[in-house]
Amino acid sequence: MTPARLLFRLFPLLLALLAGPLARADVYGDVSKLLRGGRLAEAEAEADRHLKAKPRDPQMRYLKGLIQRDSGRQAEALETFTKLTEDFPELPEPYNGLAVIHAAQGDYDLARTSLELAIRANPAYATAHENLGDLYSRMARQSYCKALQNDPGNGDLRTRLAALGITCP
């Protein structure tokens, strides 16, 4: 068989192999677009359809966790992200997802630990670094305000707070 004839016979197979990843990428894009658009029920239905066929798909499971979180189902999202960290400890995004929920619940220690694990999984993961900075800012504000509450006459602290633009209740 000539090389041209072999290539002609293999062309449909090559096309299918190359198109496969593109087709899969579309479902992630579709779910992400629905999620960003606030169409959470549609996003979840699409994610569930995909996960029925590929239940271990980490990217879609992560999107499912985001849908759960944005739907106000924090306990389900925590479970989804936790399971992802157990199944795929090398992925930073689920740790970041856990941190966002923990921080929103005021559990800064768990949030910090989750962000540190995200950064350990991928030291170049900018989102985790940014969120850790935000978390440290919240923790600093909380500490400064507690210090001011315990020592309301501390002029140096008031000056520092003013310079940082921090106001305390």
N, CA, C and O of each residue as an XYZ file, in Angstrom:
676
protein
N       0.859     -1.173      0.000
C       0.000      0.000      0.000
C       0.904      1.233      0.000
O       1.875      1.311      0.753
N       0.566      2.186     -0.853
C       1.374      3.390     -0.960
C       1.159      4.273      0.254
O       0.111      4.196      0.895
N       2.138      5.114      0.584
C       1.968      6.022      1.718
C       0.759      6.935      1.556
O       0.067      7.219      2.534
N       0.498      7.395      0.351
C      -0.648      8.282      0.127
C      -1.955      7.544      0.405
O      -2.863      8.086      1.035
N      -2.042      6.295     -0.074
C      -3.257      5.501      0.139
C      -3.434      5.203      1.632
O      -4.553      5.248      2.142
N      -2.331      4.897      2.337
C      -2.390      4.641      3.777
C      -2.865      5.883      4.522
O      -3.709      5.797      5.414
N      -2.319      7.032      4.151
C      -2.742      8.282      4.772
C      -4.226      8.536      4.515
O      -4.952      8.968      5.411
N      -4.672      8.267      3.290
C      -6.078      8.463      2.936
C      -6.969      7.563      3.792
O      -8.035      7.991      4.235
N      -6.543      6.325      4.027
C      -7.343      5.400      4.842
C      -7.325      5.798      6.318
O      -8.308      5.596      7.032
N      -6.199      6.367      6.774
C      -6.077      6.748      8.183
C      -6.646      8.137      8.471
O      -6.817      8.504      9.634
N      -6.936      8.905      7.431
C      -7.395     10.279      7.620
C      -8.624     10.382      8.533
O      -8.629     11.220      9.435
N      -9.671      9.556      8.332
C     -10.830      9.665      9.248
C     -10.456      9.409     10.703
O     -10.969     10.072     11.605
N      -9.565      8.451     10.932
C      -9.127      8.163     12.300
C      -8.347      9.338     12.878
O      -8.572      9.728     14.023
N      -7.430      9.906     12.090
C      -6.666     11.063     12.546
C      -7.578     12.245     12.850
O      -7.399     12.942     13.848
N      -8.547     12.458     11.984
C      -9.498     13.549     12.184
C     -10.289     13.358     13.477
O     -10.500     14.309     14.229
N     -10.718     12.140     13.725
C     -11.463     11.854     14.958
C     -10.598     12.069     16.192
O     -11.058     12.621     17.192
N      -9.347     11.633     16.120
C      -8.445     11.815     17.255
C      -8.173     13.286     17.537
O      -8.112     13.701     18.694
N      -8.013     14.067     16.487
C      -7.744     15.489     16.668
C      -8.991     16.251     17.098
O      -8.893     17.204     17.871
N     -10.140     15.852     16.619
C     -11.376     16.557     16.951
C     -11.884     16.191     18.337
O     -12.635     16.958     18.939
N     -11.489     15.038     18.852
C     -11.961     14.603     20.162
C     -11.699     15.612     21.256
O     -12.630     15.990     21.967
N     -10.450     16.071     21.422
C     -10.173     17.065     22.464
C     -10.942     18.368     22.248
O     -11.360     19.008     23.213
N     -11.127     18.758     21.004
C     -11.880     19.989     20.743
C     -13.325     19.849     21.174
O     -13.904     20.777     21.738
N     -13.905     18.696     20.912
C     -15.300     18.480     21.300
C     -15.434     18.514     22.819
O     -16.385     19.083     23.356
N     -14.460     17.892     23.514
C     -14.518     17.897     24.975
C     -14.331     19.307     25.514
O     -14.962     19.679     26.503
N     -13.484     20.085     24.887
C     -13.233     21.450     25.355
C     -14.498     22.287     25.265
O     -14.712     23.171     26.095
N     -15.326     22.028     24.289
C     -16.558     22.796     24.126
C     -17.480     22.638     25.331
O     -18.097     23.617     25.751
N     -17.593     21.456     25.894
C     -18.506     21.262     27.024
C     -18.020     22.057     28.232
O     -18.837     22.598     28.977
N     -16.704     22.139     28.440
C     -16.179     22.928     29.552
C     -16.470     24.416     29.326
O     -16.865     25.138     30.242
N     -16.267     24.842     28.101
C     -16.557     26.234     27.754
C     -18.024     26.559     27.915
O     -18.388     27.629     28.402
N     -18.865     25.623     27.499
C     -20.314     25.836     27.624
C     -20.734     25.948     29.087
O     -21.482     26.852     29.459
N     -20.251     25.032     29.903
C     -20.609     25.050     31.330
C     -20.051     26.307     31.987
O     -20.737     26.948     32.783
N     -18.815     26.662     31.658
C     -18.211     27.874     32.227
C     -19.002     29.118     31.840
O     -19.231     30.001     32.666
N     -19.409     29.179     30.597
C     -20.179     30.337     30.120
C     -21.530     30.427     30.845
O     -21.952     31.510     31.248
N     -22.188     29.304     31.003
C     -23.461     29.290     31.736
C     -23.242     29.712     33.191
O     -24.036     30.468     33.751
N     -22.182     29.228     33.786
C     -21.856     29.565     35.172
C     -21.594     31.059     35.316
O     -22.145     31.709     36.205
N     -20.753     31.600     34.440
C     -20.459     33.046     34.484
C     -21.703     33.880     34.228
O     -21.829     34.990     34.746
N     -22.610     33.356     33.442
C     -23.848     34.072     33.131
C     -24.915     33.921     34.196
O     -26.009     34.470     34.060
N     -24.612     33.180     35.261
C     -25.579     33.008     36.344
C     -26.680     32.004     36.034
O     -27.668     31.917     36.763
N     -26.516     31.258     34.970
C     -27.516     30.255     34.591
C     -27.110     28.920     35.217
O     -26.728     27.968     34.537
N     -27.213     28.899     36.550
C     -26.645     27.809     37.332
C     -27.358     26.480     37.121
O     -26.706     25.437     37.064
N     -28.676     26.497     37.004
C     -29.412     25.244     36.803
C     -29.027     24.608     35.467
O     -28.852     23.392     35.387
N     -28.897     25.412     34.433
C     -28.494     24.899     33.125
C     -27.057     24.392     33.162
O     -26.745     23.347     32.591
N     -26.190     25.134     33.833
C     -24.784     24.724     33.954
C     -24.690     23.395     34.685
O     -23.927     22.511     34.295
N     -25.467     23.266     35.742
C     -25.420     22.028     36.520
C     -25.966     20.849     35.722
O     -25.422     19.747     35.796
N     -27.024     21.069     34.969
C     -27.585     19.990     34.150
C     -26.558     19.522     33.112
O     -26.397     18.323     32.884
N     -25.874     20.476     32.494
C     -24.848     20.145     31.494
C     -23.681     19.410     32.152
O     -23.172     18.429     31.610
N     -23.260     19.893     33.327
C     -22.165     19.238     34.052
C     -22.557     17.818     34.450
O     -21.764     16.886     34.311
N     -23.770     17.660     34.940
C     -24.238     16.326     35.352
C     -24.275     15.355     34.177
O     -23.915     14.187     34.319
N     -24.713     15.843     33.012
C     -24.731     14.997     31.811
C     -23.311     14.511     31.488
O     -23.087     13.334     31.203
N     -22.383     15.431     31.540
C     -20.996     15.075     31.237
C     -20.441     14.108     32.286
O     -19.779     13.127     31.947
N     -20.715     14.392     33.559
C     -20.174     13.553     34.631
C     -20.807     12.165     34.667
O     -20.217     11.225     35.199
N     -21.988     12.039     34.111
C     -22.607     10.712     34.041
C     -21.760      9.792     33.161
O     -21.604      8.606     33.452
N     -21.222     10.353     32.090
C     -20.377      9.576     31.191
C     -18.941      9.493     31.690
O     -18.267      8.486     31.469
N     -18.465     10.539     32.363
C     -17.071     10.598     32.821
C     -17.030     11.070     34.268
O     -16.663     12.214     34.534
N     -17.402     10.203     35.204
C     -17.543     10.622     36.604
C     -16.251     11.068     37.294
O     -16.315     11.753     38.315
N     -15.092     10.700     36.769
C     -13.840     11.091     37.426
C     -13.215     12.335     36.807
O     -12.135     12.743     37.234
N     -13.842     12.939     35.840
C     -13.289     14.100     35.141
C     -13.059     15.238     36.133
O     -14.022     15.836     36.613
N     -11.796     15.548     36.448
C     -11.533     16.543     37.489
C     -11.966     17.964     37.101
O     -12.420     18.727     37.953
N     -11.828     18.313     35.840
C     -12.198     19.664     35.426
C     -13.699     19.892     35.565
O     -14.130     20.946     36.032
N     -14.491     18.909     35.162
C     -15.943     19.081     35.272
C     -16.387     18.979     36.727
O     -17.328     19.660     37.136
N     -15.731     18.146     37.502
C     -16.065     18.063     38.927
C     -15.778     19.393     39.613
O     -16.528     19.820     40.491
N     -14.692     20.043     39.210
C     -14.371     21.360     39.757
C     -15.454     22.369     39.382
O     -15.918     23.133     40.228
N     -15.851     22.368     38.120
C     -16.928     23.272     37.692
C     -18.209     22.985     38.471
O     -18.937     23.908     38.835
N     -18.481     21.724     38.723
C     -19.661     21.343     39.510
C     -19.562     21.945     40.919
O     -20.556     22.438     41.451
N     -18.377     21.908     41.516
C     -18.184     22.513     42.831
C     -18.433     24.013     42.807
O     -19.025     24.562     43.736
N     -17.983     24.679     41.745
C     -18.240     26.117     41.614
C     -19.735     26.400     41.482
O     -20.249     27.363     42.052
N     -20.416     25.558     40.732
C     -21.874     25.708     40.579
C     -22.551     25.547     41.933
O     -23.426     26.334     42.293
N     -22.150     24.534     42.675
C     -22.733     24.300     43.998
C     -22.478     25.498     44.908
O     -23.382     25.965     45.599
N     -21.247     25.987     44.902
C     -20.895     27.140     45.741
C     -21.728     28.355     45.364
O     -22.297     29.017     46.231
N     -21.799     28.648     44.072
C     -22.537     29.827     43.618
C     -24.040     29.674     43.795
O     -24.769     30.666     43.786
N     -24.511     28.438     43.956
C     -25.924     28.172     44.208
C     -26.258     28.244     45.693
O     -27.408     28.051     46.089
N     -25.240     28.525     46.518
C     -25.464     28.624     47.959
C     -25.426     27.287     48.666
O     -25.803     27.199     49.835
N     -24.983     26.253     47.992
C     -24.905     24.917     48.584
C     -23.464     24.654     49.020
O     -22.753     23.827     48.450
N     -23.065     25.398     50.060
C     -21.678     25.372     50.518
C     -21.229     23.985     50.973
O     -20.111     23.568     50.669
N     -22.080     23.271     51.693
C     -21.692     21.947     52.195
C     -21.415     20.993     51.039
O     -20.463     20.214     51.093
N     -22.235     21.046     49.998
C     -22.009     20.195     48.830
C     -20.721     20.588     48.117
O     -19.951     19.725     47.694
N     -20.490     21.884     47.986
C     -19.272     22.361     47.333
C     -18.036     21.936     48.131
O     -17.041     21.500     47.553
N     -18.100     22.063     49.451
C     -16.980     21.617     50.292
C     -16.696     20.135     50.071
O     -15.540     19.722     49.976
N     -17.750     19.348     49.990
C     -17.590     17.910     49.767
C     -16.974     17.631     48.388
O     -16.088     16.787     48.254
N     -17.448     18.343     47.384
C     -16.923     18.161     46.027
C     -15.446     18.529     45.961
O     -14.637     17.771     45.425
N     -15.092     19.696     46.506
C     -13.697     20.128     46.462
C     -12.804     19.215     47.308
O     -11.685     18.897     46.907
N     -13.291     18.801     48.462
C     -12.506     17.904     49.320
C     -12.227     16.594     48.608
O     -11.098     16.104     48.626
N     -13.241     16.028     47.985
C     -13.074     14.759     47.259
C     -12.077     14.936     46.106
O     -11.277     14.044     45.825
N     -12.136     16.093     45.445
C     -11.178     16.363     44.366
C      -9.742     16.416     44.895
O      -8.826     15.909     44.249
N      -9.542     17.030     46.072
C      -8.187     17.099     46.630
C      -7.686     15.708     47.022
O      -6.485     15.442     46.986
N      -8.603     14.836     47.391
C      -8.217     13.462     47.731
C      -7.862     12.671     46.472
O      -6.888     11.918     46.452
N      -8.667     12.855     45.420
C      -8.445     12.109     44.181
C      -7.317     12.682     43.327
O      -6.626     11.942     42.626
N      -7.132     14.001     43.388
C      -6.138     14.686     42.560
C      -5.386     15.718     43.401
O      -5.561     16.919     43.192
N      -4.556     15.277     44.345
C      -3.880     16.222     45.247
C      -2.911     17.168     44.523
O      -2.481     18.171     45.094
N      -2.575     16.856     43.291
C      -1.651     17.704     42.535
C      -2.324     18.928     41.918
O      -1.638     19.810     41.400
N      -3.666     18.995     41.964
C      -4.391     20.122     41.374
C      -4.594     21.234     42.405
O      -5.089     20.958     43.498
N      -4.232     22.472     42.096
C      -4.387     23.559     43.062
C      -5.800     24.128     43.140
O      -6.193     24.642     44.188
N      -6.561     24.049     42.071
C      -7.869     24.713     42.028
C      -8.849     24.237     43.099
O      -9.521     25.073     43.704
N      -8.961     22.937     43.361
C      -9.884     22.523     44.430
C      -9.501     23.058     45.810
O     -10.376     23.379     46.614
N      -8.197     23.156     46.089
C      -7.764     23.738     47.360
C      -8.188     25.206     47.433
O      -8.628     25.687     48.477
N      -8.048     25.896     46.324
C      -8.469     27.294     46.271
C      -9.981     27.400     46.485
O     -10.452     28.291     47.193
N     -10.732     26.493     45.873
C     -12.189     26.472     46.070
C     -12.552     26.276     47.531
O     -13.456     26.936     48.045
N     -11.853     25.374     48.200
C     -12.079     25.173     49.638
C     -11.776     26.453     50.407
O     -12.535     26.847     51.293
N     -10.669     27.096     50.068
C     -10.246     28.303     50.778
C     -11.280     29.411     50.657
O     -11.560     30.103     51.636
N     -11.846     29.587     49.480
C     -12.845     30.636     49.275
C     -14.051     30.407     50.196
O     -14.560     31.347     50.806
N     -14.489     29.181     50.287
C     -15.643     28.876     51.153
C     -15.271     29.062     52.618
O     -16.028     29.671     53.374
N     -14.110     28.543     53.029
C     -13.693     28.693     54.432
C     -13.559     30.172     54.816
O     -13.977     30.574     55.902
N     -12.982     30.968     53.933
C     -12.813     32.399     54.226
C     -14.173     33.078     54.348
O     -14.381     33.897     55.243
N     -15.096     32.741     53.454
C     -16.438     33.338     53.510
C     -17.149     32.970     54.805
O     -17.980     33.733     55.299
N     -16.825     31.809     55.355
C     -17.419     31.366     56.616
C     -16.653     31.900     57.829
O     -17.014     31.618     58.971
N     -15.591     32.672     57.572
C     -14.818     33.254     58.658
C     -13.782     32.329     59.258
O     -13.164     32.668     60.267
N     -13.580     31.167     58.659
C     -12.583     30.224     59.165
C     -11.273     30.473     58.429
O     -10.916     29.749     57.500
N     -10.563     31.515     58.864
C      -9.358     31.954     58.180
C      -8.214     30.956     58.283
O      -7.400     30.858     57.364
N      -8.138     30.218     59.375
C      -7.061     29.232     59.509
C      -7.195     28.121     58.471
O      -6.213     27.741     57.833
N      -8.409     27.603     58.303
C      -8.616     26.570     57.281
C      -8.407     27.138     55.877
O      -7.857     26.464     55.006
N      -8.844     28.369     55.664
C      -8.644     29.008     54.369
C      -7.152     29.141     54.067
O      -6.709     28.833     52.960
N      -6.384     29.596     55.045
C      -4.941     29.748     54.863
C      -4.283     28.408     54.548
O      -3.460     28.312     53.638
N      -4.647     27.387     55.299
C      -4.084     26.053     55.067
C      -4.405     25.571     53.657
O      -3.538     25.023     52.977
N      -5.638     25.770     53.217
C      -6.032     25.340     51.870
C      -5.252     26.088     50.798
O      -4.825     25.499     49.805
N      -5.067     27.393     51.004
C      -4.307     28.174     50.023
C      -2.835     27.764     50.001
O      -2.215     27.730     48.938
N      -2.288     27.458     51.147
C      -0.895     26.993     51.190
C      -0.749     25.657     50.455
O       0.265     25.417     49.799
N      -1.754     24.794     50.564
C      -1.728     23.526     49.838
C      -1.857     23.756     48.329
O      -1.224     23.061     47.534
N      -2.674     24.728     47.946
C      -2.797     25.071     46.525
C      -1.456     25.542     45.977
O      -1.048     25.151     44.884
N      -0.781     26.382     46.745
C       0.509     26.916     46.309
C       1.572     25.823     46.302
O       2.457     25.820     45.446
N       1.490     24.911     47.235
C       2.431     23.788     47.245
C       2.208     22.916     45.997
O       3.163     22.422     45.396
N       0.930     22.735     45.619
C       0.618     21.935     44.433
C       1.116     22.618     43.160
O       1.577     21.956     42.231
N       1.018     23.953     43.126
C       1.489     24.707     41.956
C       1.979     26.072     42.431
O       1.179     26.993     42.597
N       3.270     26.208     42.646
C       3.817     27.475     43.143
C       3.557     28.673     42.233
O       3.675     29.814     42.682
N       3.209     28.446     40.975
C       2.946     29.543     40.040
C       1.454     29.872     39.931
O       1.066     30.662     39.070
N       0.623     29.292     40.774
C      -0.831     29.506     40.701
C      -1.160     30.878     41.304
O      -1.326     31.020     42.516
N      -1.247     31.864     40.438
C      -1.403     33.267     40.849
C      -2.671     33.507     41.657
O      -2.657     34.311     42.589
N      -3.752     32.839     41.327
C      -5.014     33.044     42.036
C      -4.873     32.714     43.518
O      -5.386     33.439     44.371
N      -4.186     31.630     43.821
C      -3.997     31.252     45.229
C      -3.129     32.278     45.949
O      -3.393     32.612     47.104
N      -2.099     32.779     45.277
C      -1.262     33.818     45.883
C      -2.087     35.080     46.155
O      -1.984     35.683     47.223
N      -2.895     35.464     45.185
C      -3.743     36.647     45.350
C      -4.729     36.448     46.499
O      -4.907     37.338     47.330
N      -5.363     35.285     46.545
C      -6.325     35.018     47.614
C      -5.649     34.952     48.975
O      -6.231     35.369     49.977
N      -4.425     34.433     49.023
C      -3.694     34.404     50.289
C      -3.382     35.827     50.743
O      -3.480     36.131     51.932
N      -3.012     36.694     49.819
C      -2.791     38.104     50.157
C      -4.051     38.758     50.690
O      -4.002     39.490     51.678
N      -5.187     38.498     50.039
C      -6.471     39.035     50.509
C      -6.789     38.513     51.908
O      -7.255     39.256     52.772
N      -6.533     37.235     52.113
C      -6.801     36.631     53.414
C      -5.924     37.259     54.497
O      -6.412     37.575     55.582
N      -4.636     37.439     54.208
C      -3.744     38.084     55.179
C      -4.197     39.513     55.470
O      -4.078     39.981     56.602
N      -4.706     40.198     54.473
C      -5.229     41.556     54.687
C      -6.416     41.535     55.647
O      -6.509     42.363     56.554
N      -7.315     40.587     55.437
C      -8.473     40.468     56.344
C      -8.032     40.136     57.761
O      -8.542     40.689     58.735
N      -7.073     39.222     57.855
C      -6.581     38.825     59.171
C      -5.879     39.995     59.853
O      -6.018     40.177     61.062
N      -5.129     40.785     59.096
C      -4.446     41.947     59.665
C      -5.473     42.958     60.165
O      -5.339     43.482     61.270
N      -6.488     43.232     59.368
C      -7.542     44.174     59.786
C      -8.194     43.690     61.073
O      -8.408     44.463     62.007
N      -8.501     42.410     61.105
C      -9.134     41.822     62.288
C      -8.225     41.996     63.516
O      -8.710     42.350     64.590
N      -6.931     41.754     63.371
C      -5.987     41.880     64.491
C      -5.823     43.327     64.926
O      -5.814     43.622     66.121
N      -5.693     44.238     63.952
C      -5.559     45.648     64.291
C      -6.791     46.150     65.032
O      -6.670     46.879     66.017
N      -7.951     45.771     64.572
C      -9.186     46.236     65.219
C      -9.323     45.653     66.624
O      -9.808     46.323     67.536
N      -8.898     44.420     66.791
C      -8.918     43.808     68.123
C      -7.939     44.540     69.045
O      -8.243     44.775     70.215
N      -6.775     44.896     68.520
C      -5.788     45.647     69.312
C      -6.351     46.999     69.717
O      -6.188     47.423     70.861
N      -7.013     47.678     68.784
C      -7.597     48.986     69.082
C      -8.725     48.868     70.109
O      -8.887     49.732     70.970
N      -9.496     47.794     70.007
C     -10.571     47.547     70.966
C      -9.989     47.361     72.372
O     -10.565     47.835     73.351
N      -8.861     46.679     72.470
C      -8.233     46.417     73.759
C      -7.422     47.600     74.271
O      -7.173     47.707     75.472
N      -7.001     48.503     73.360
C      -6.213     49.668     73.749
C      -6.671     50.882     72.937
O      -5.953     51.342     72.049
N      -7.876     51.405     73.243
C      -8.443     52.482     72.426
C      -7.634     53.775     72.449
O      -7.824     54.623     71.577
N      -6.763     53.947     73.394
C      -5.976     55.170     73.479
C      -4.642     55.089     72.750
O      -3.840     56.017     72.848
N      -4.386     54.025     72.033
C      -3.110     53.823     71.360
C      -3.049     54.700     70.103
O      -3.565     54.335     69.047
N      -2.405     55.865     70.246
C      -2.309     56.824     69.148
C      -1.479     56.315     67.981
O      -1.799     56.588     66.824
N      -0.412     55.575     68.276
C       0.417     55.020     67.193
C      -0.395     54.051     66.325
O      -0.284     54.041     65.099
N      -1.200     53.252     66.991
C      -2.030     52.298     66.250
C      -3.063     53.031     65.406
O      -3.291     52.659     64.255
N      -3.684     54.054     65.949
C      -4.667     54.840     65.178
C      -4.008     55.471     63.950
O      -4.608     55.514     62.876
N      -2.777     55.958     64.107
C      -2.042     56.551     62.985
C      -1.773     55.490     61.919
O      -1.955     55.737     60.727
N      -1.341     54.317     62.354
C      -1.065     53.217     61.421
C      -2.335     52.808     60.685
O      -2.306     52.601     59.472
N      -3.450     52.690     61.406
C      -4.714     52.309     60.795
C      -5.157     53.333     59.758
O      -5.632     52.978     58.680
N      -4.996     54.598     60.098
C      -5.371     55.667     59.160
C      -4.508     55.603     57.914
O      -5.013     55.767     56.804
N      -3.220     55.369     58.080
C      -2.303     55.283     56.939
C      -2.663     54.109     56.020
O      -2.493     54.184     54.803
N      -3.158     53.036     56.617
C      -3.537     51.845     55.851
C      -4.966     51.939     55.307
O      -5.395     51.099     54.516
N      -5.694     52.967     55.740
C      -7.091     53.111     55.305
C      -8.022     52.107     55.954
O      -9.053     51.739     55.390
N      -7.647     51.666     57.151
C      -8.469     50.689     57.872
C      -9.335     51.409     58.891
O      -8.841     52.193     59.701
N     -10.618     51.136     58.841
C     -11.524     51.623     59.864
C     -12.082     50.440     60.609
O     -12.370     49.391     60.033
N     -12.227     50.628     61.890
C     -12.725     49.561     62.741
C     -14.113     49.913     63.242
O     -14.434     51.084     63.442
N     -14.925     48.905     63.440
C     -16.282     49.177     63.951
C     -16.277     49.729     65.362
O     -17.339     50.004     65.921
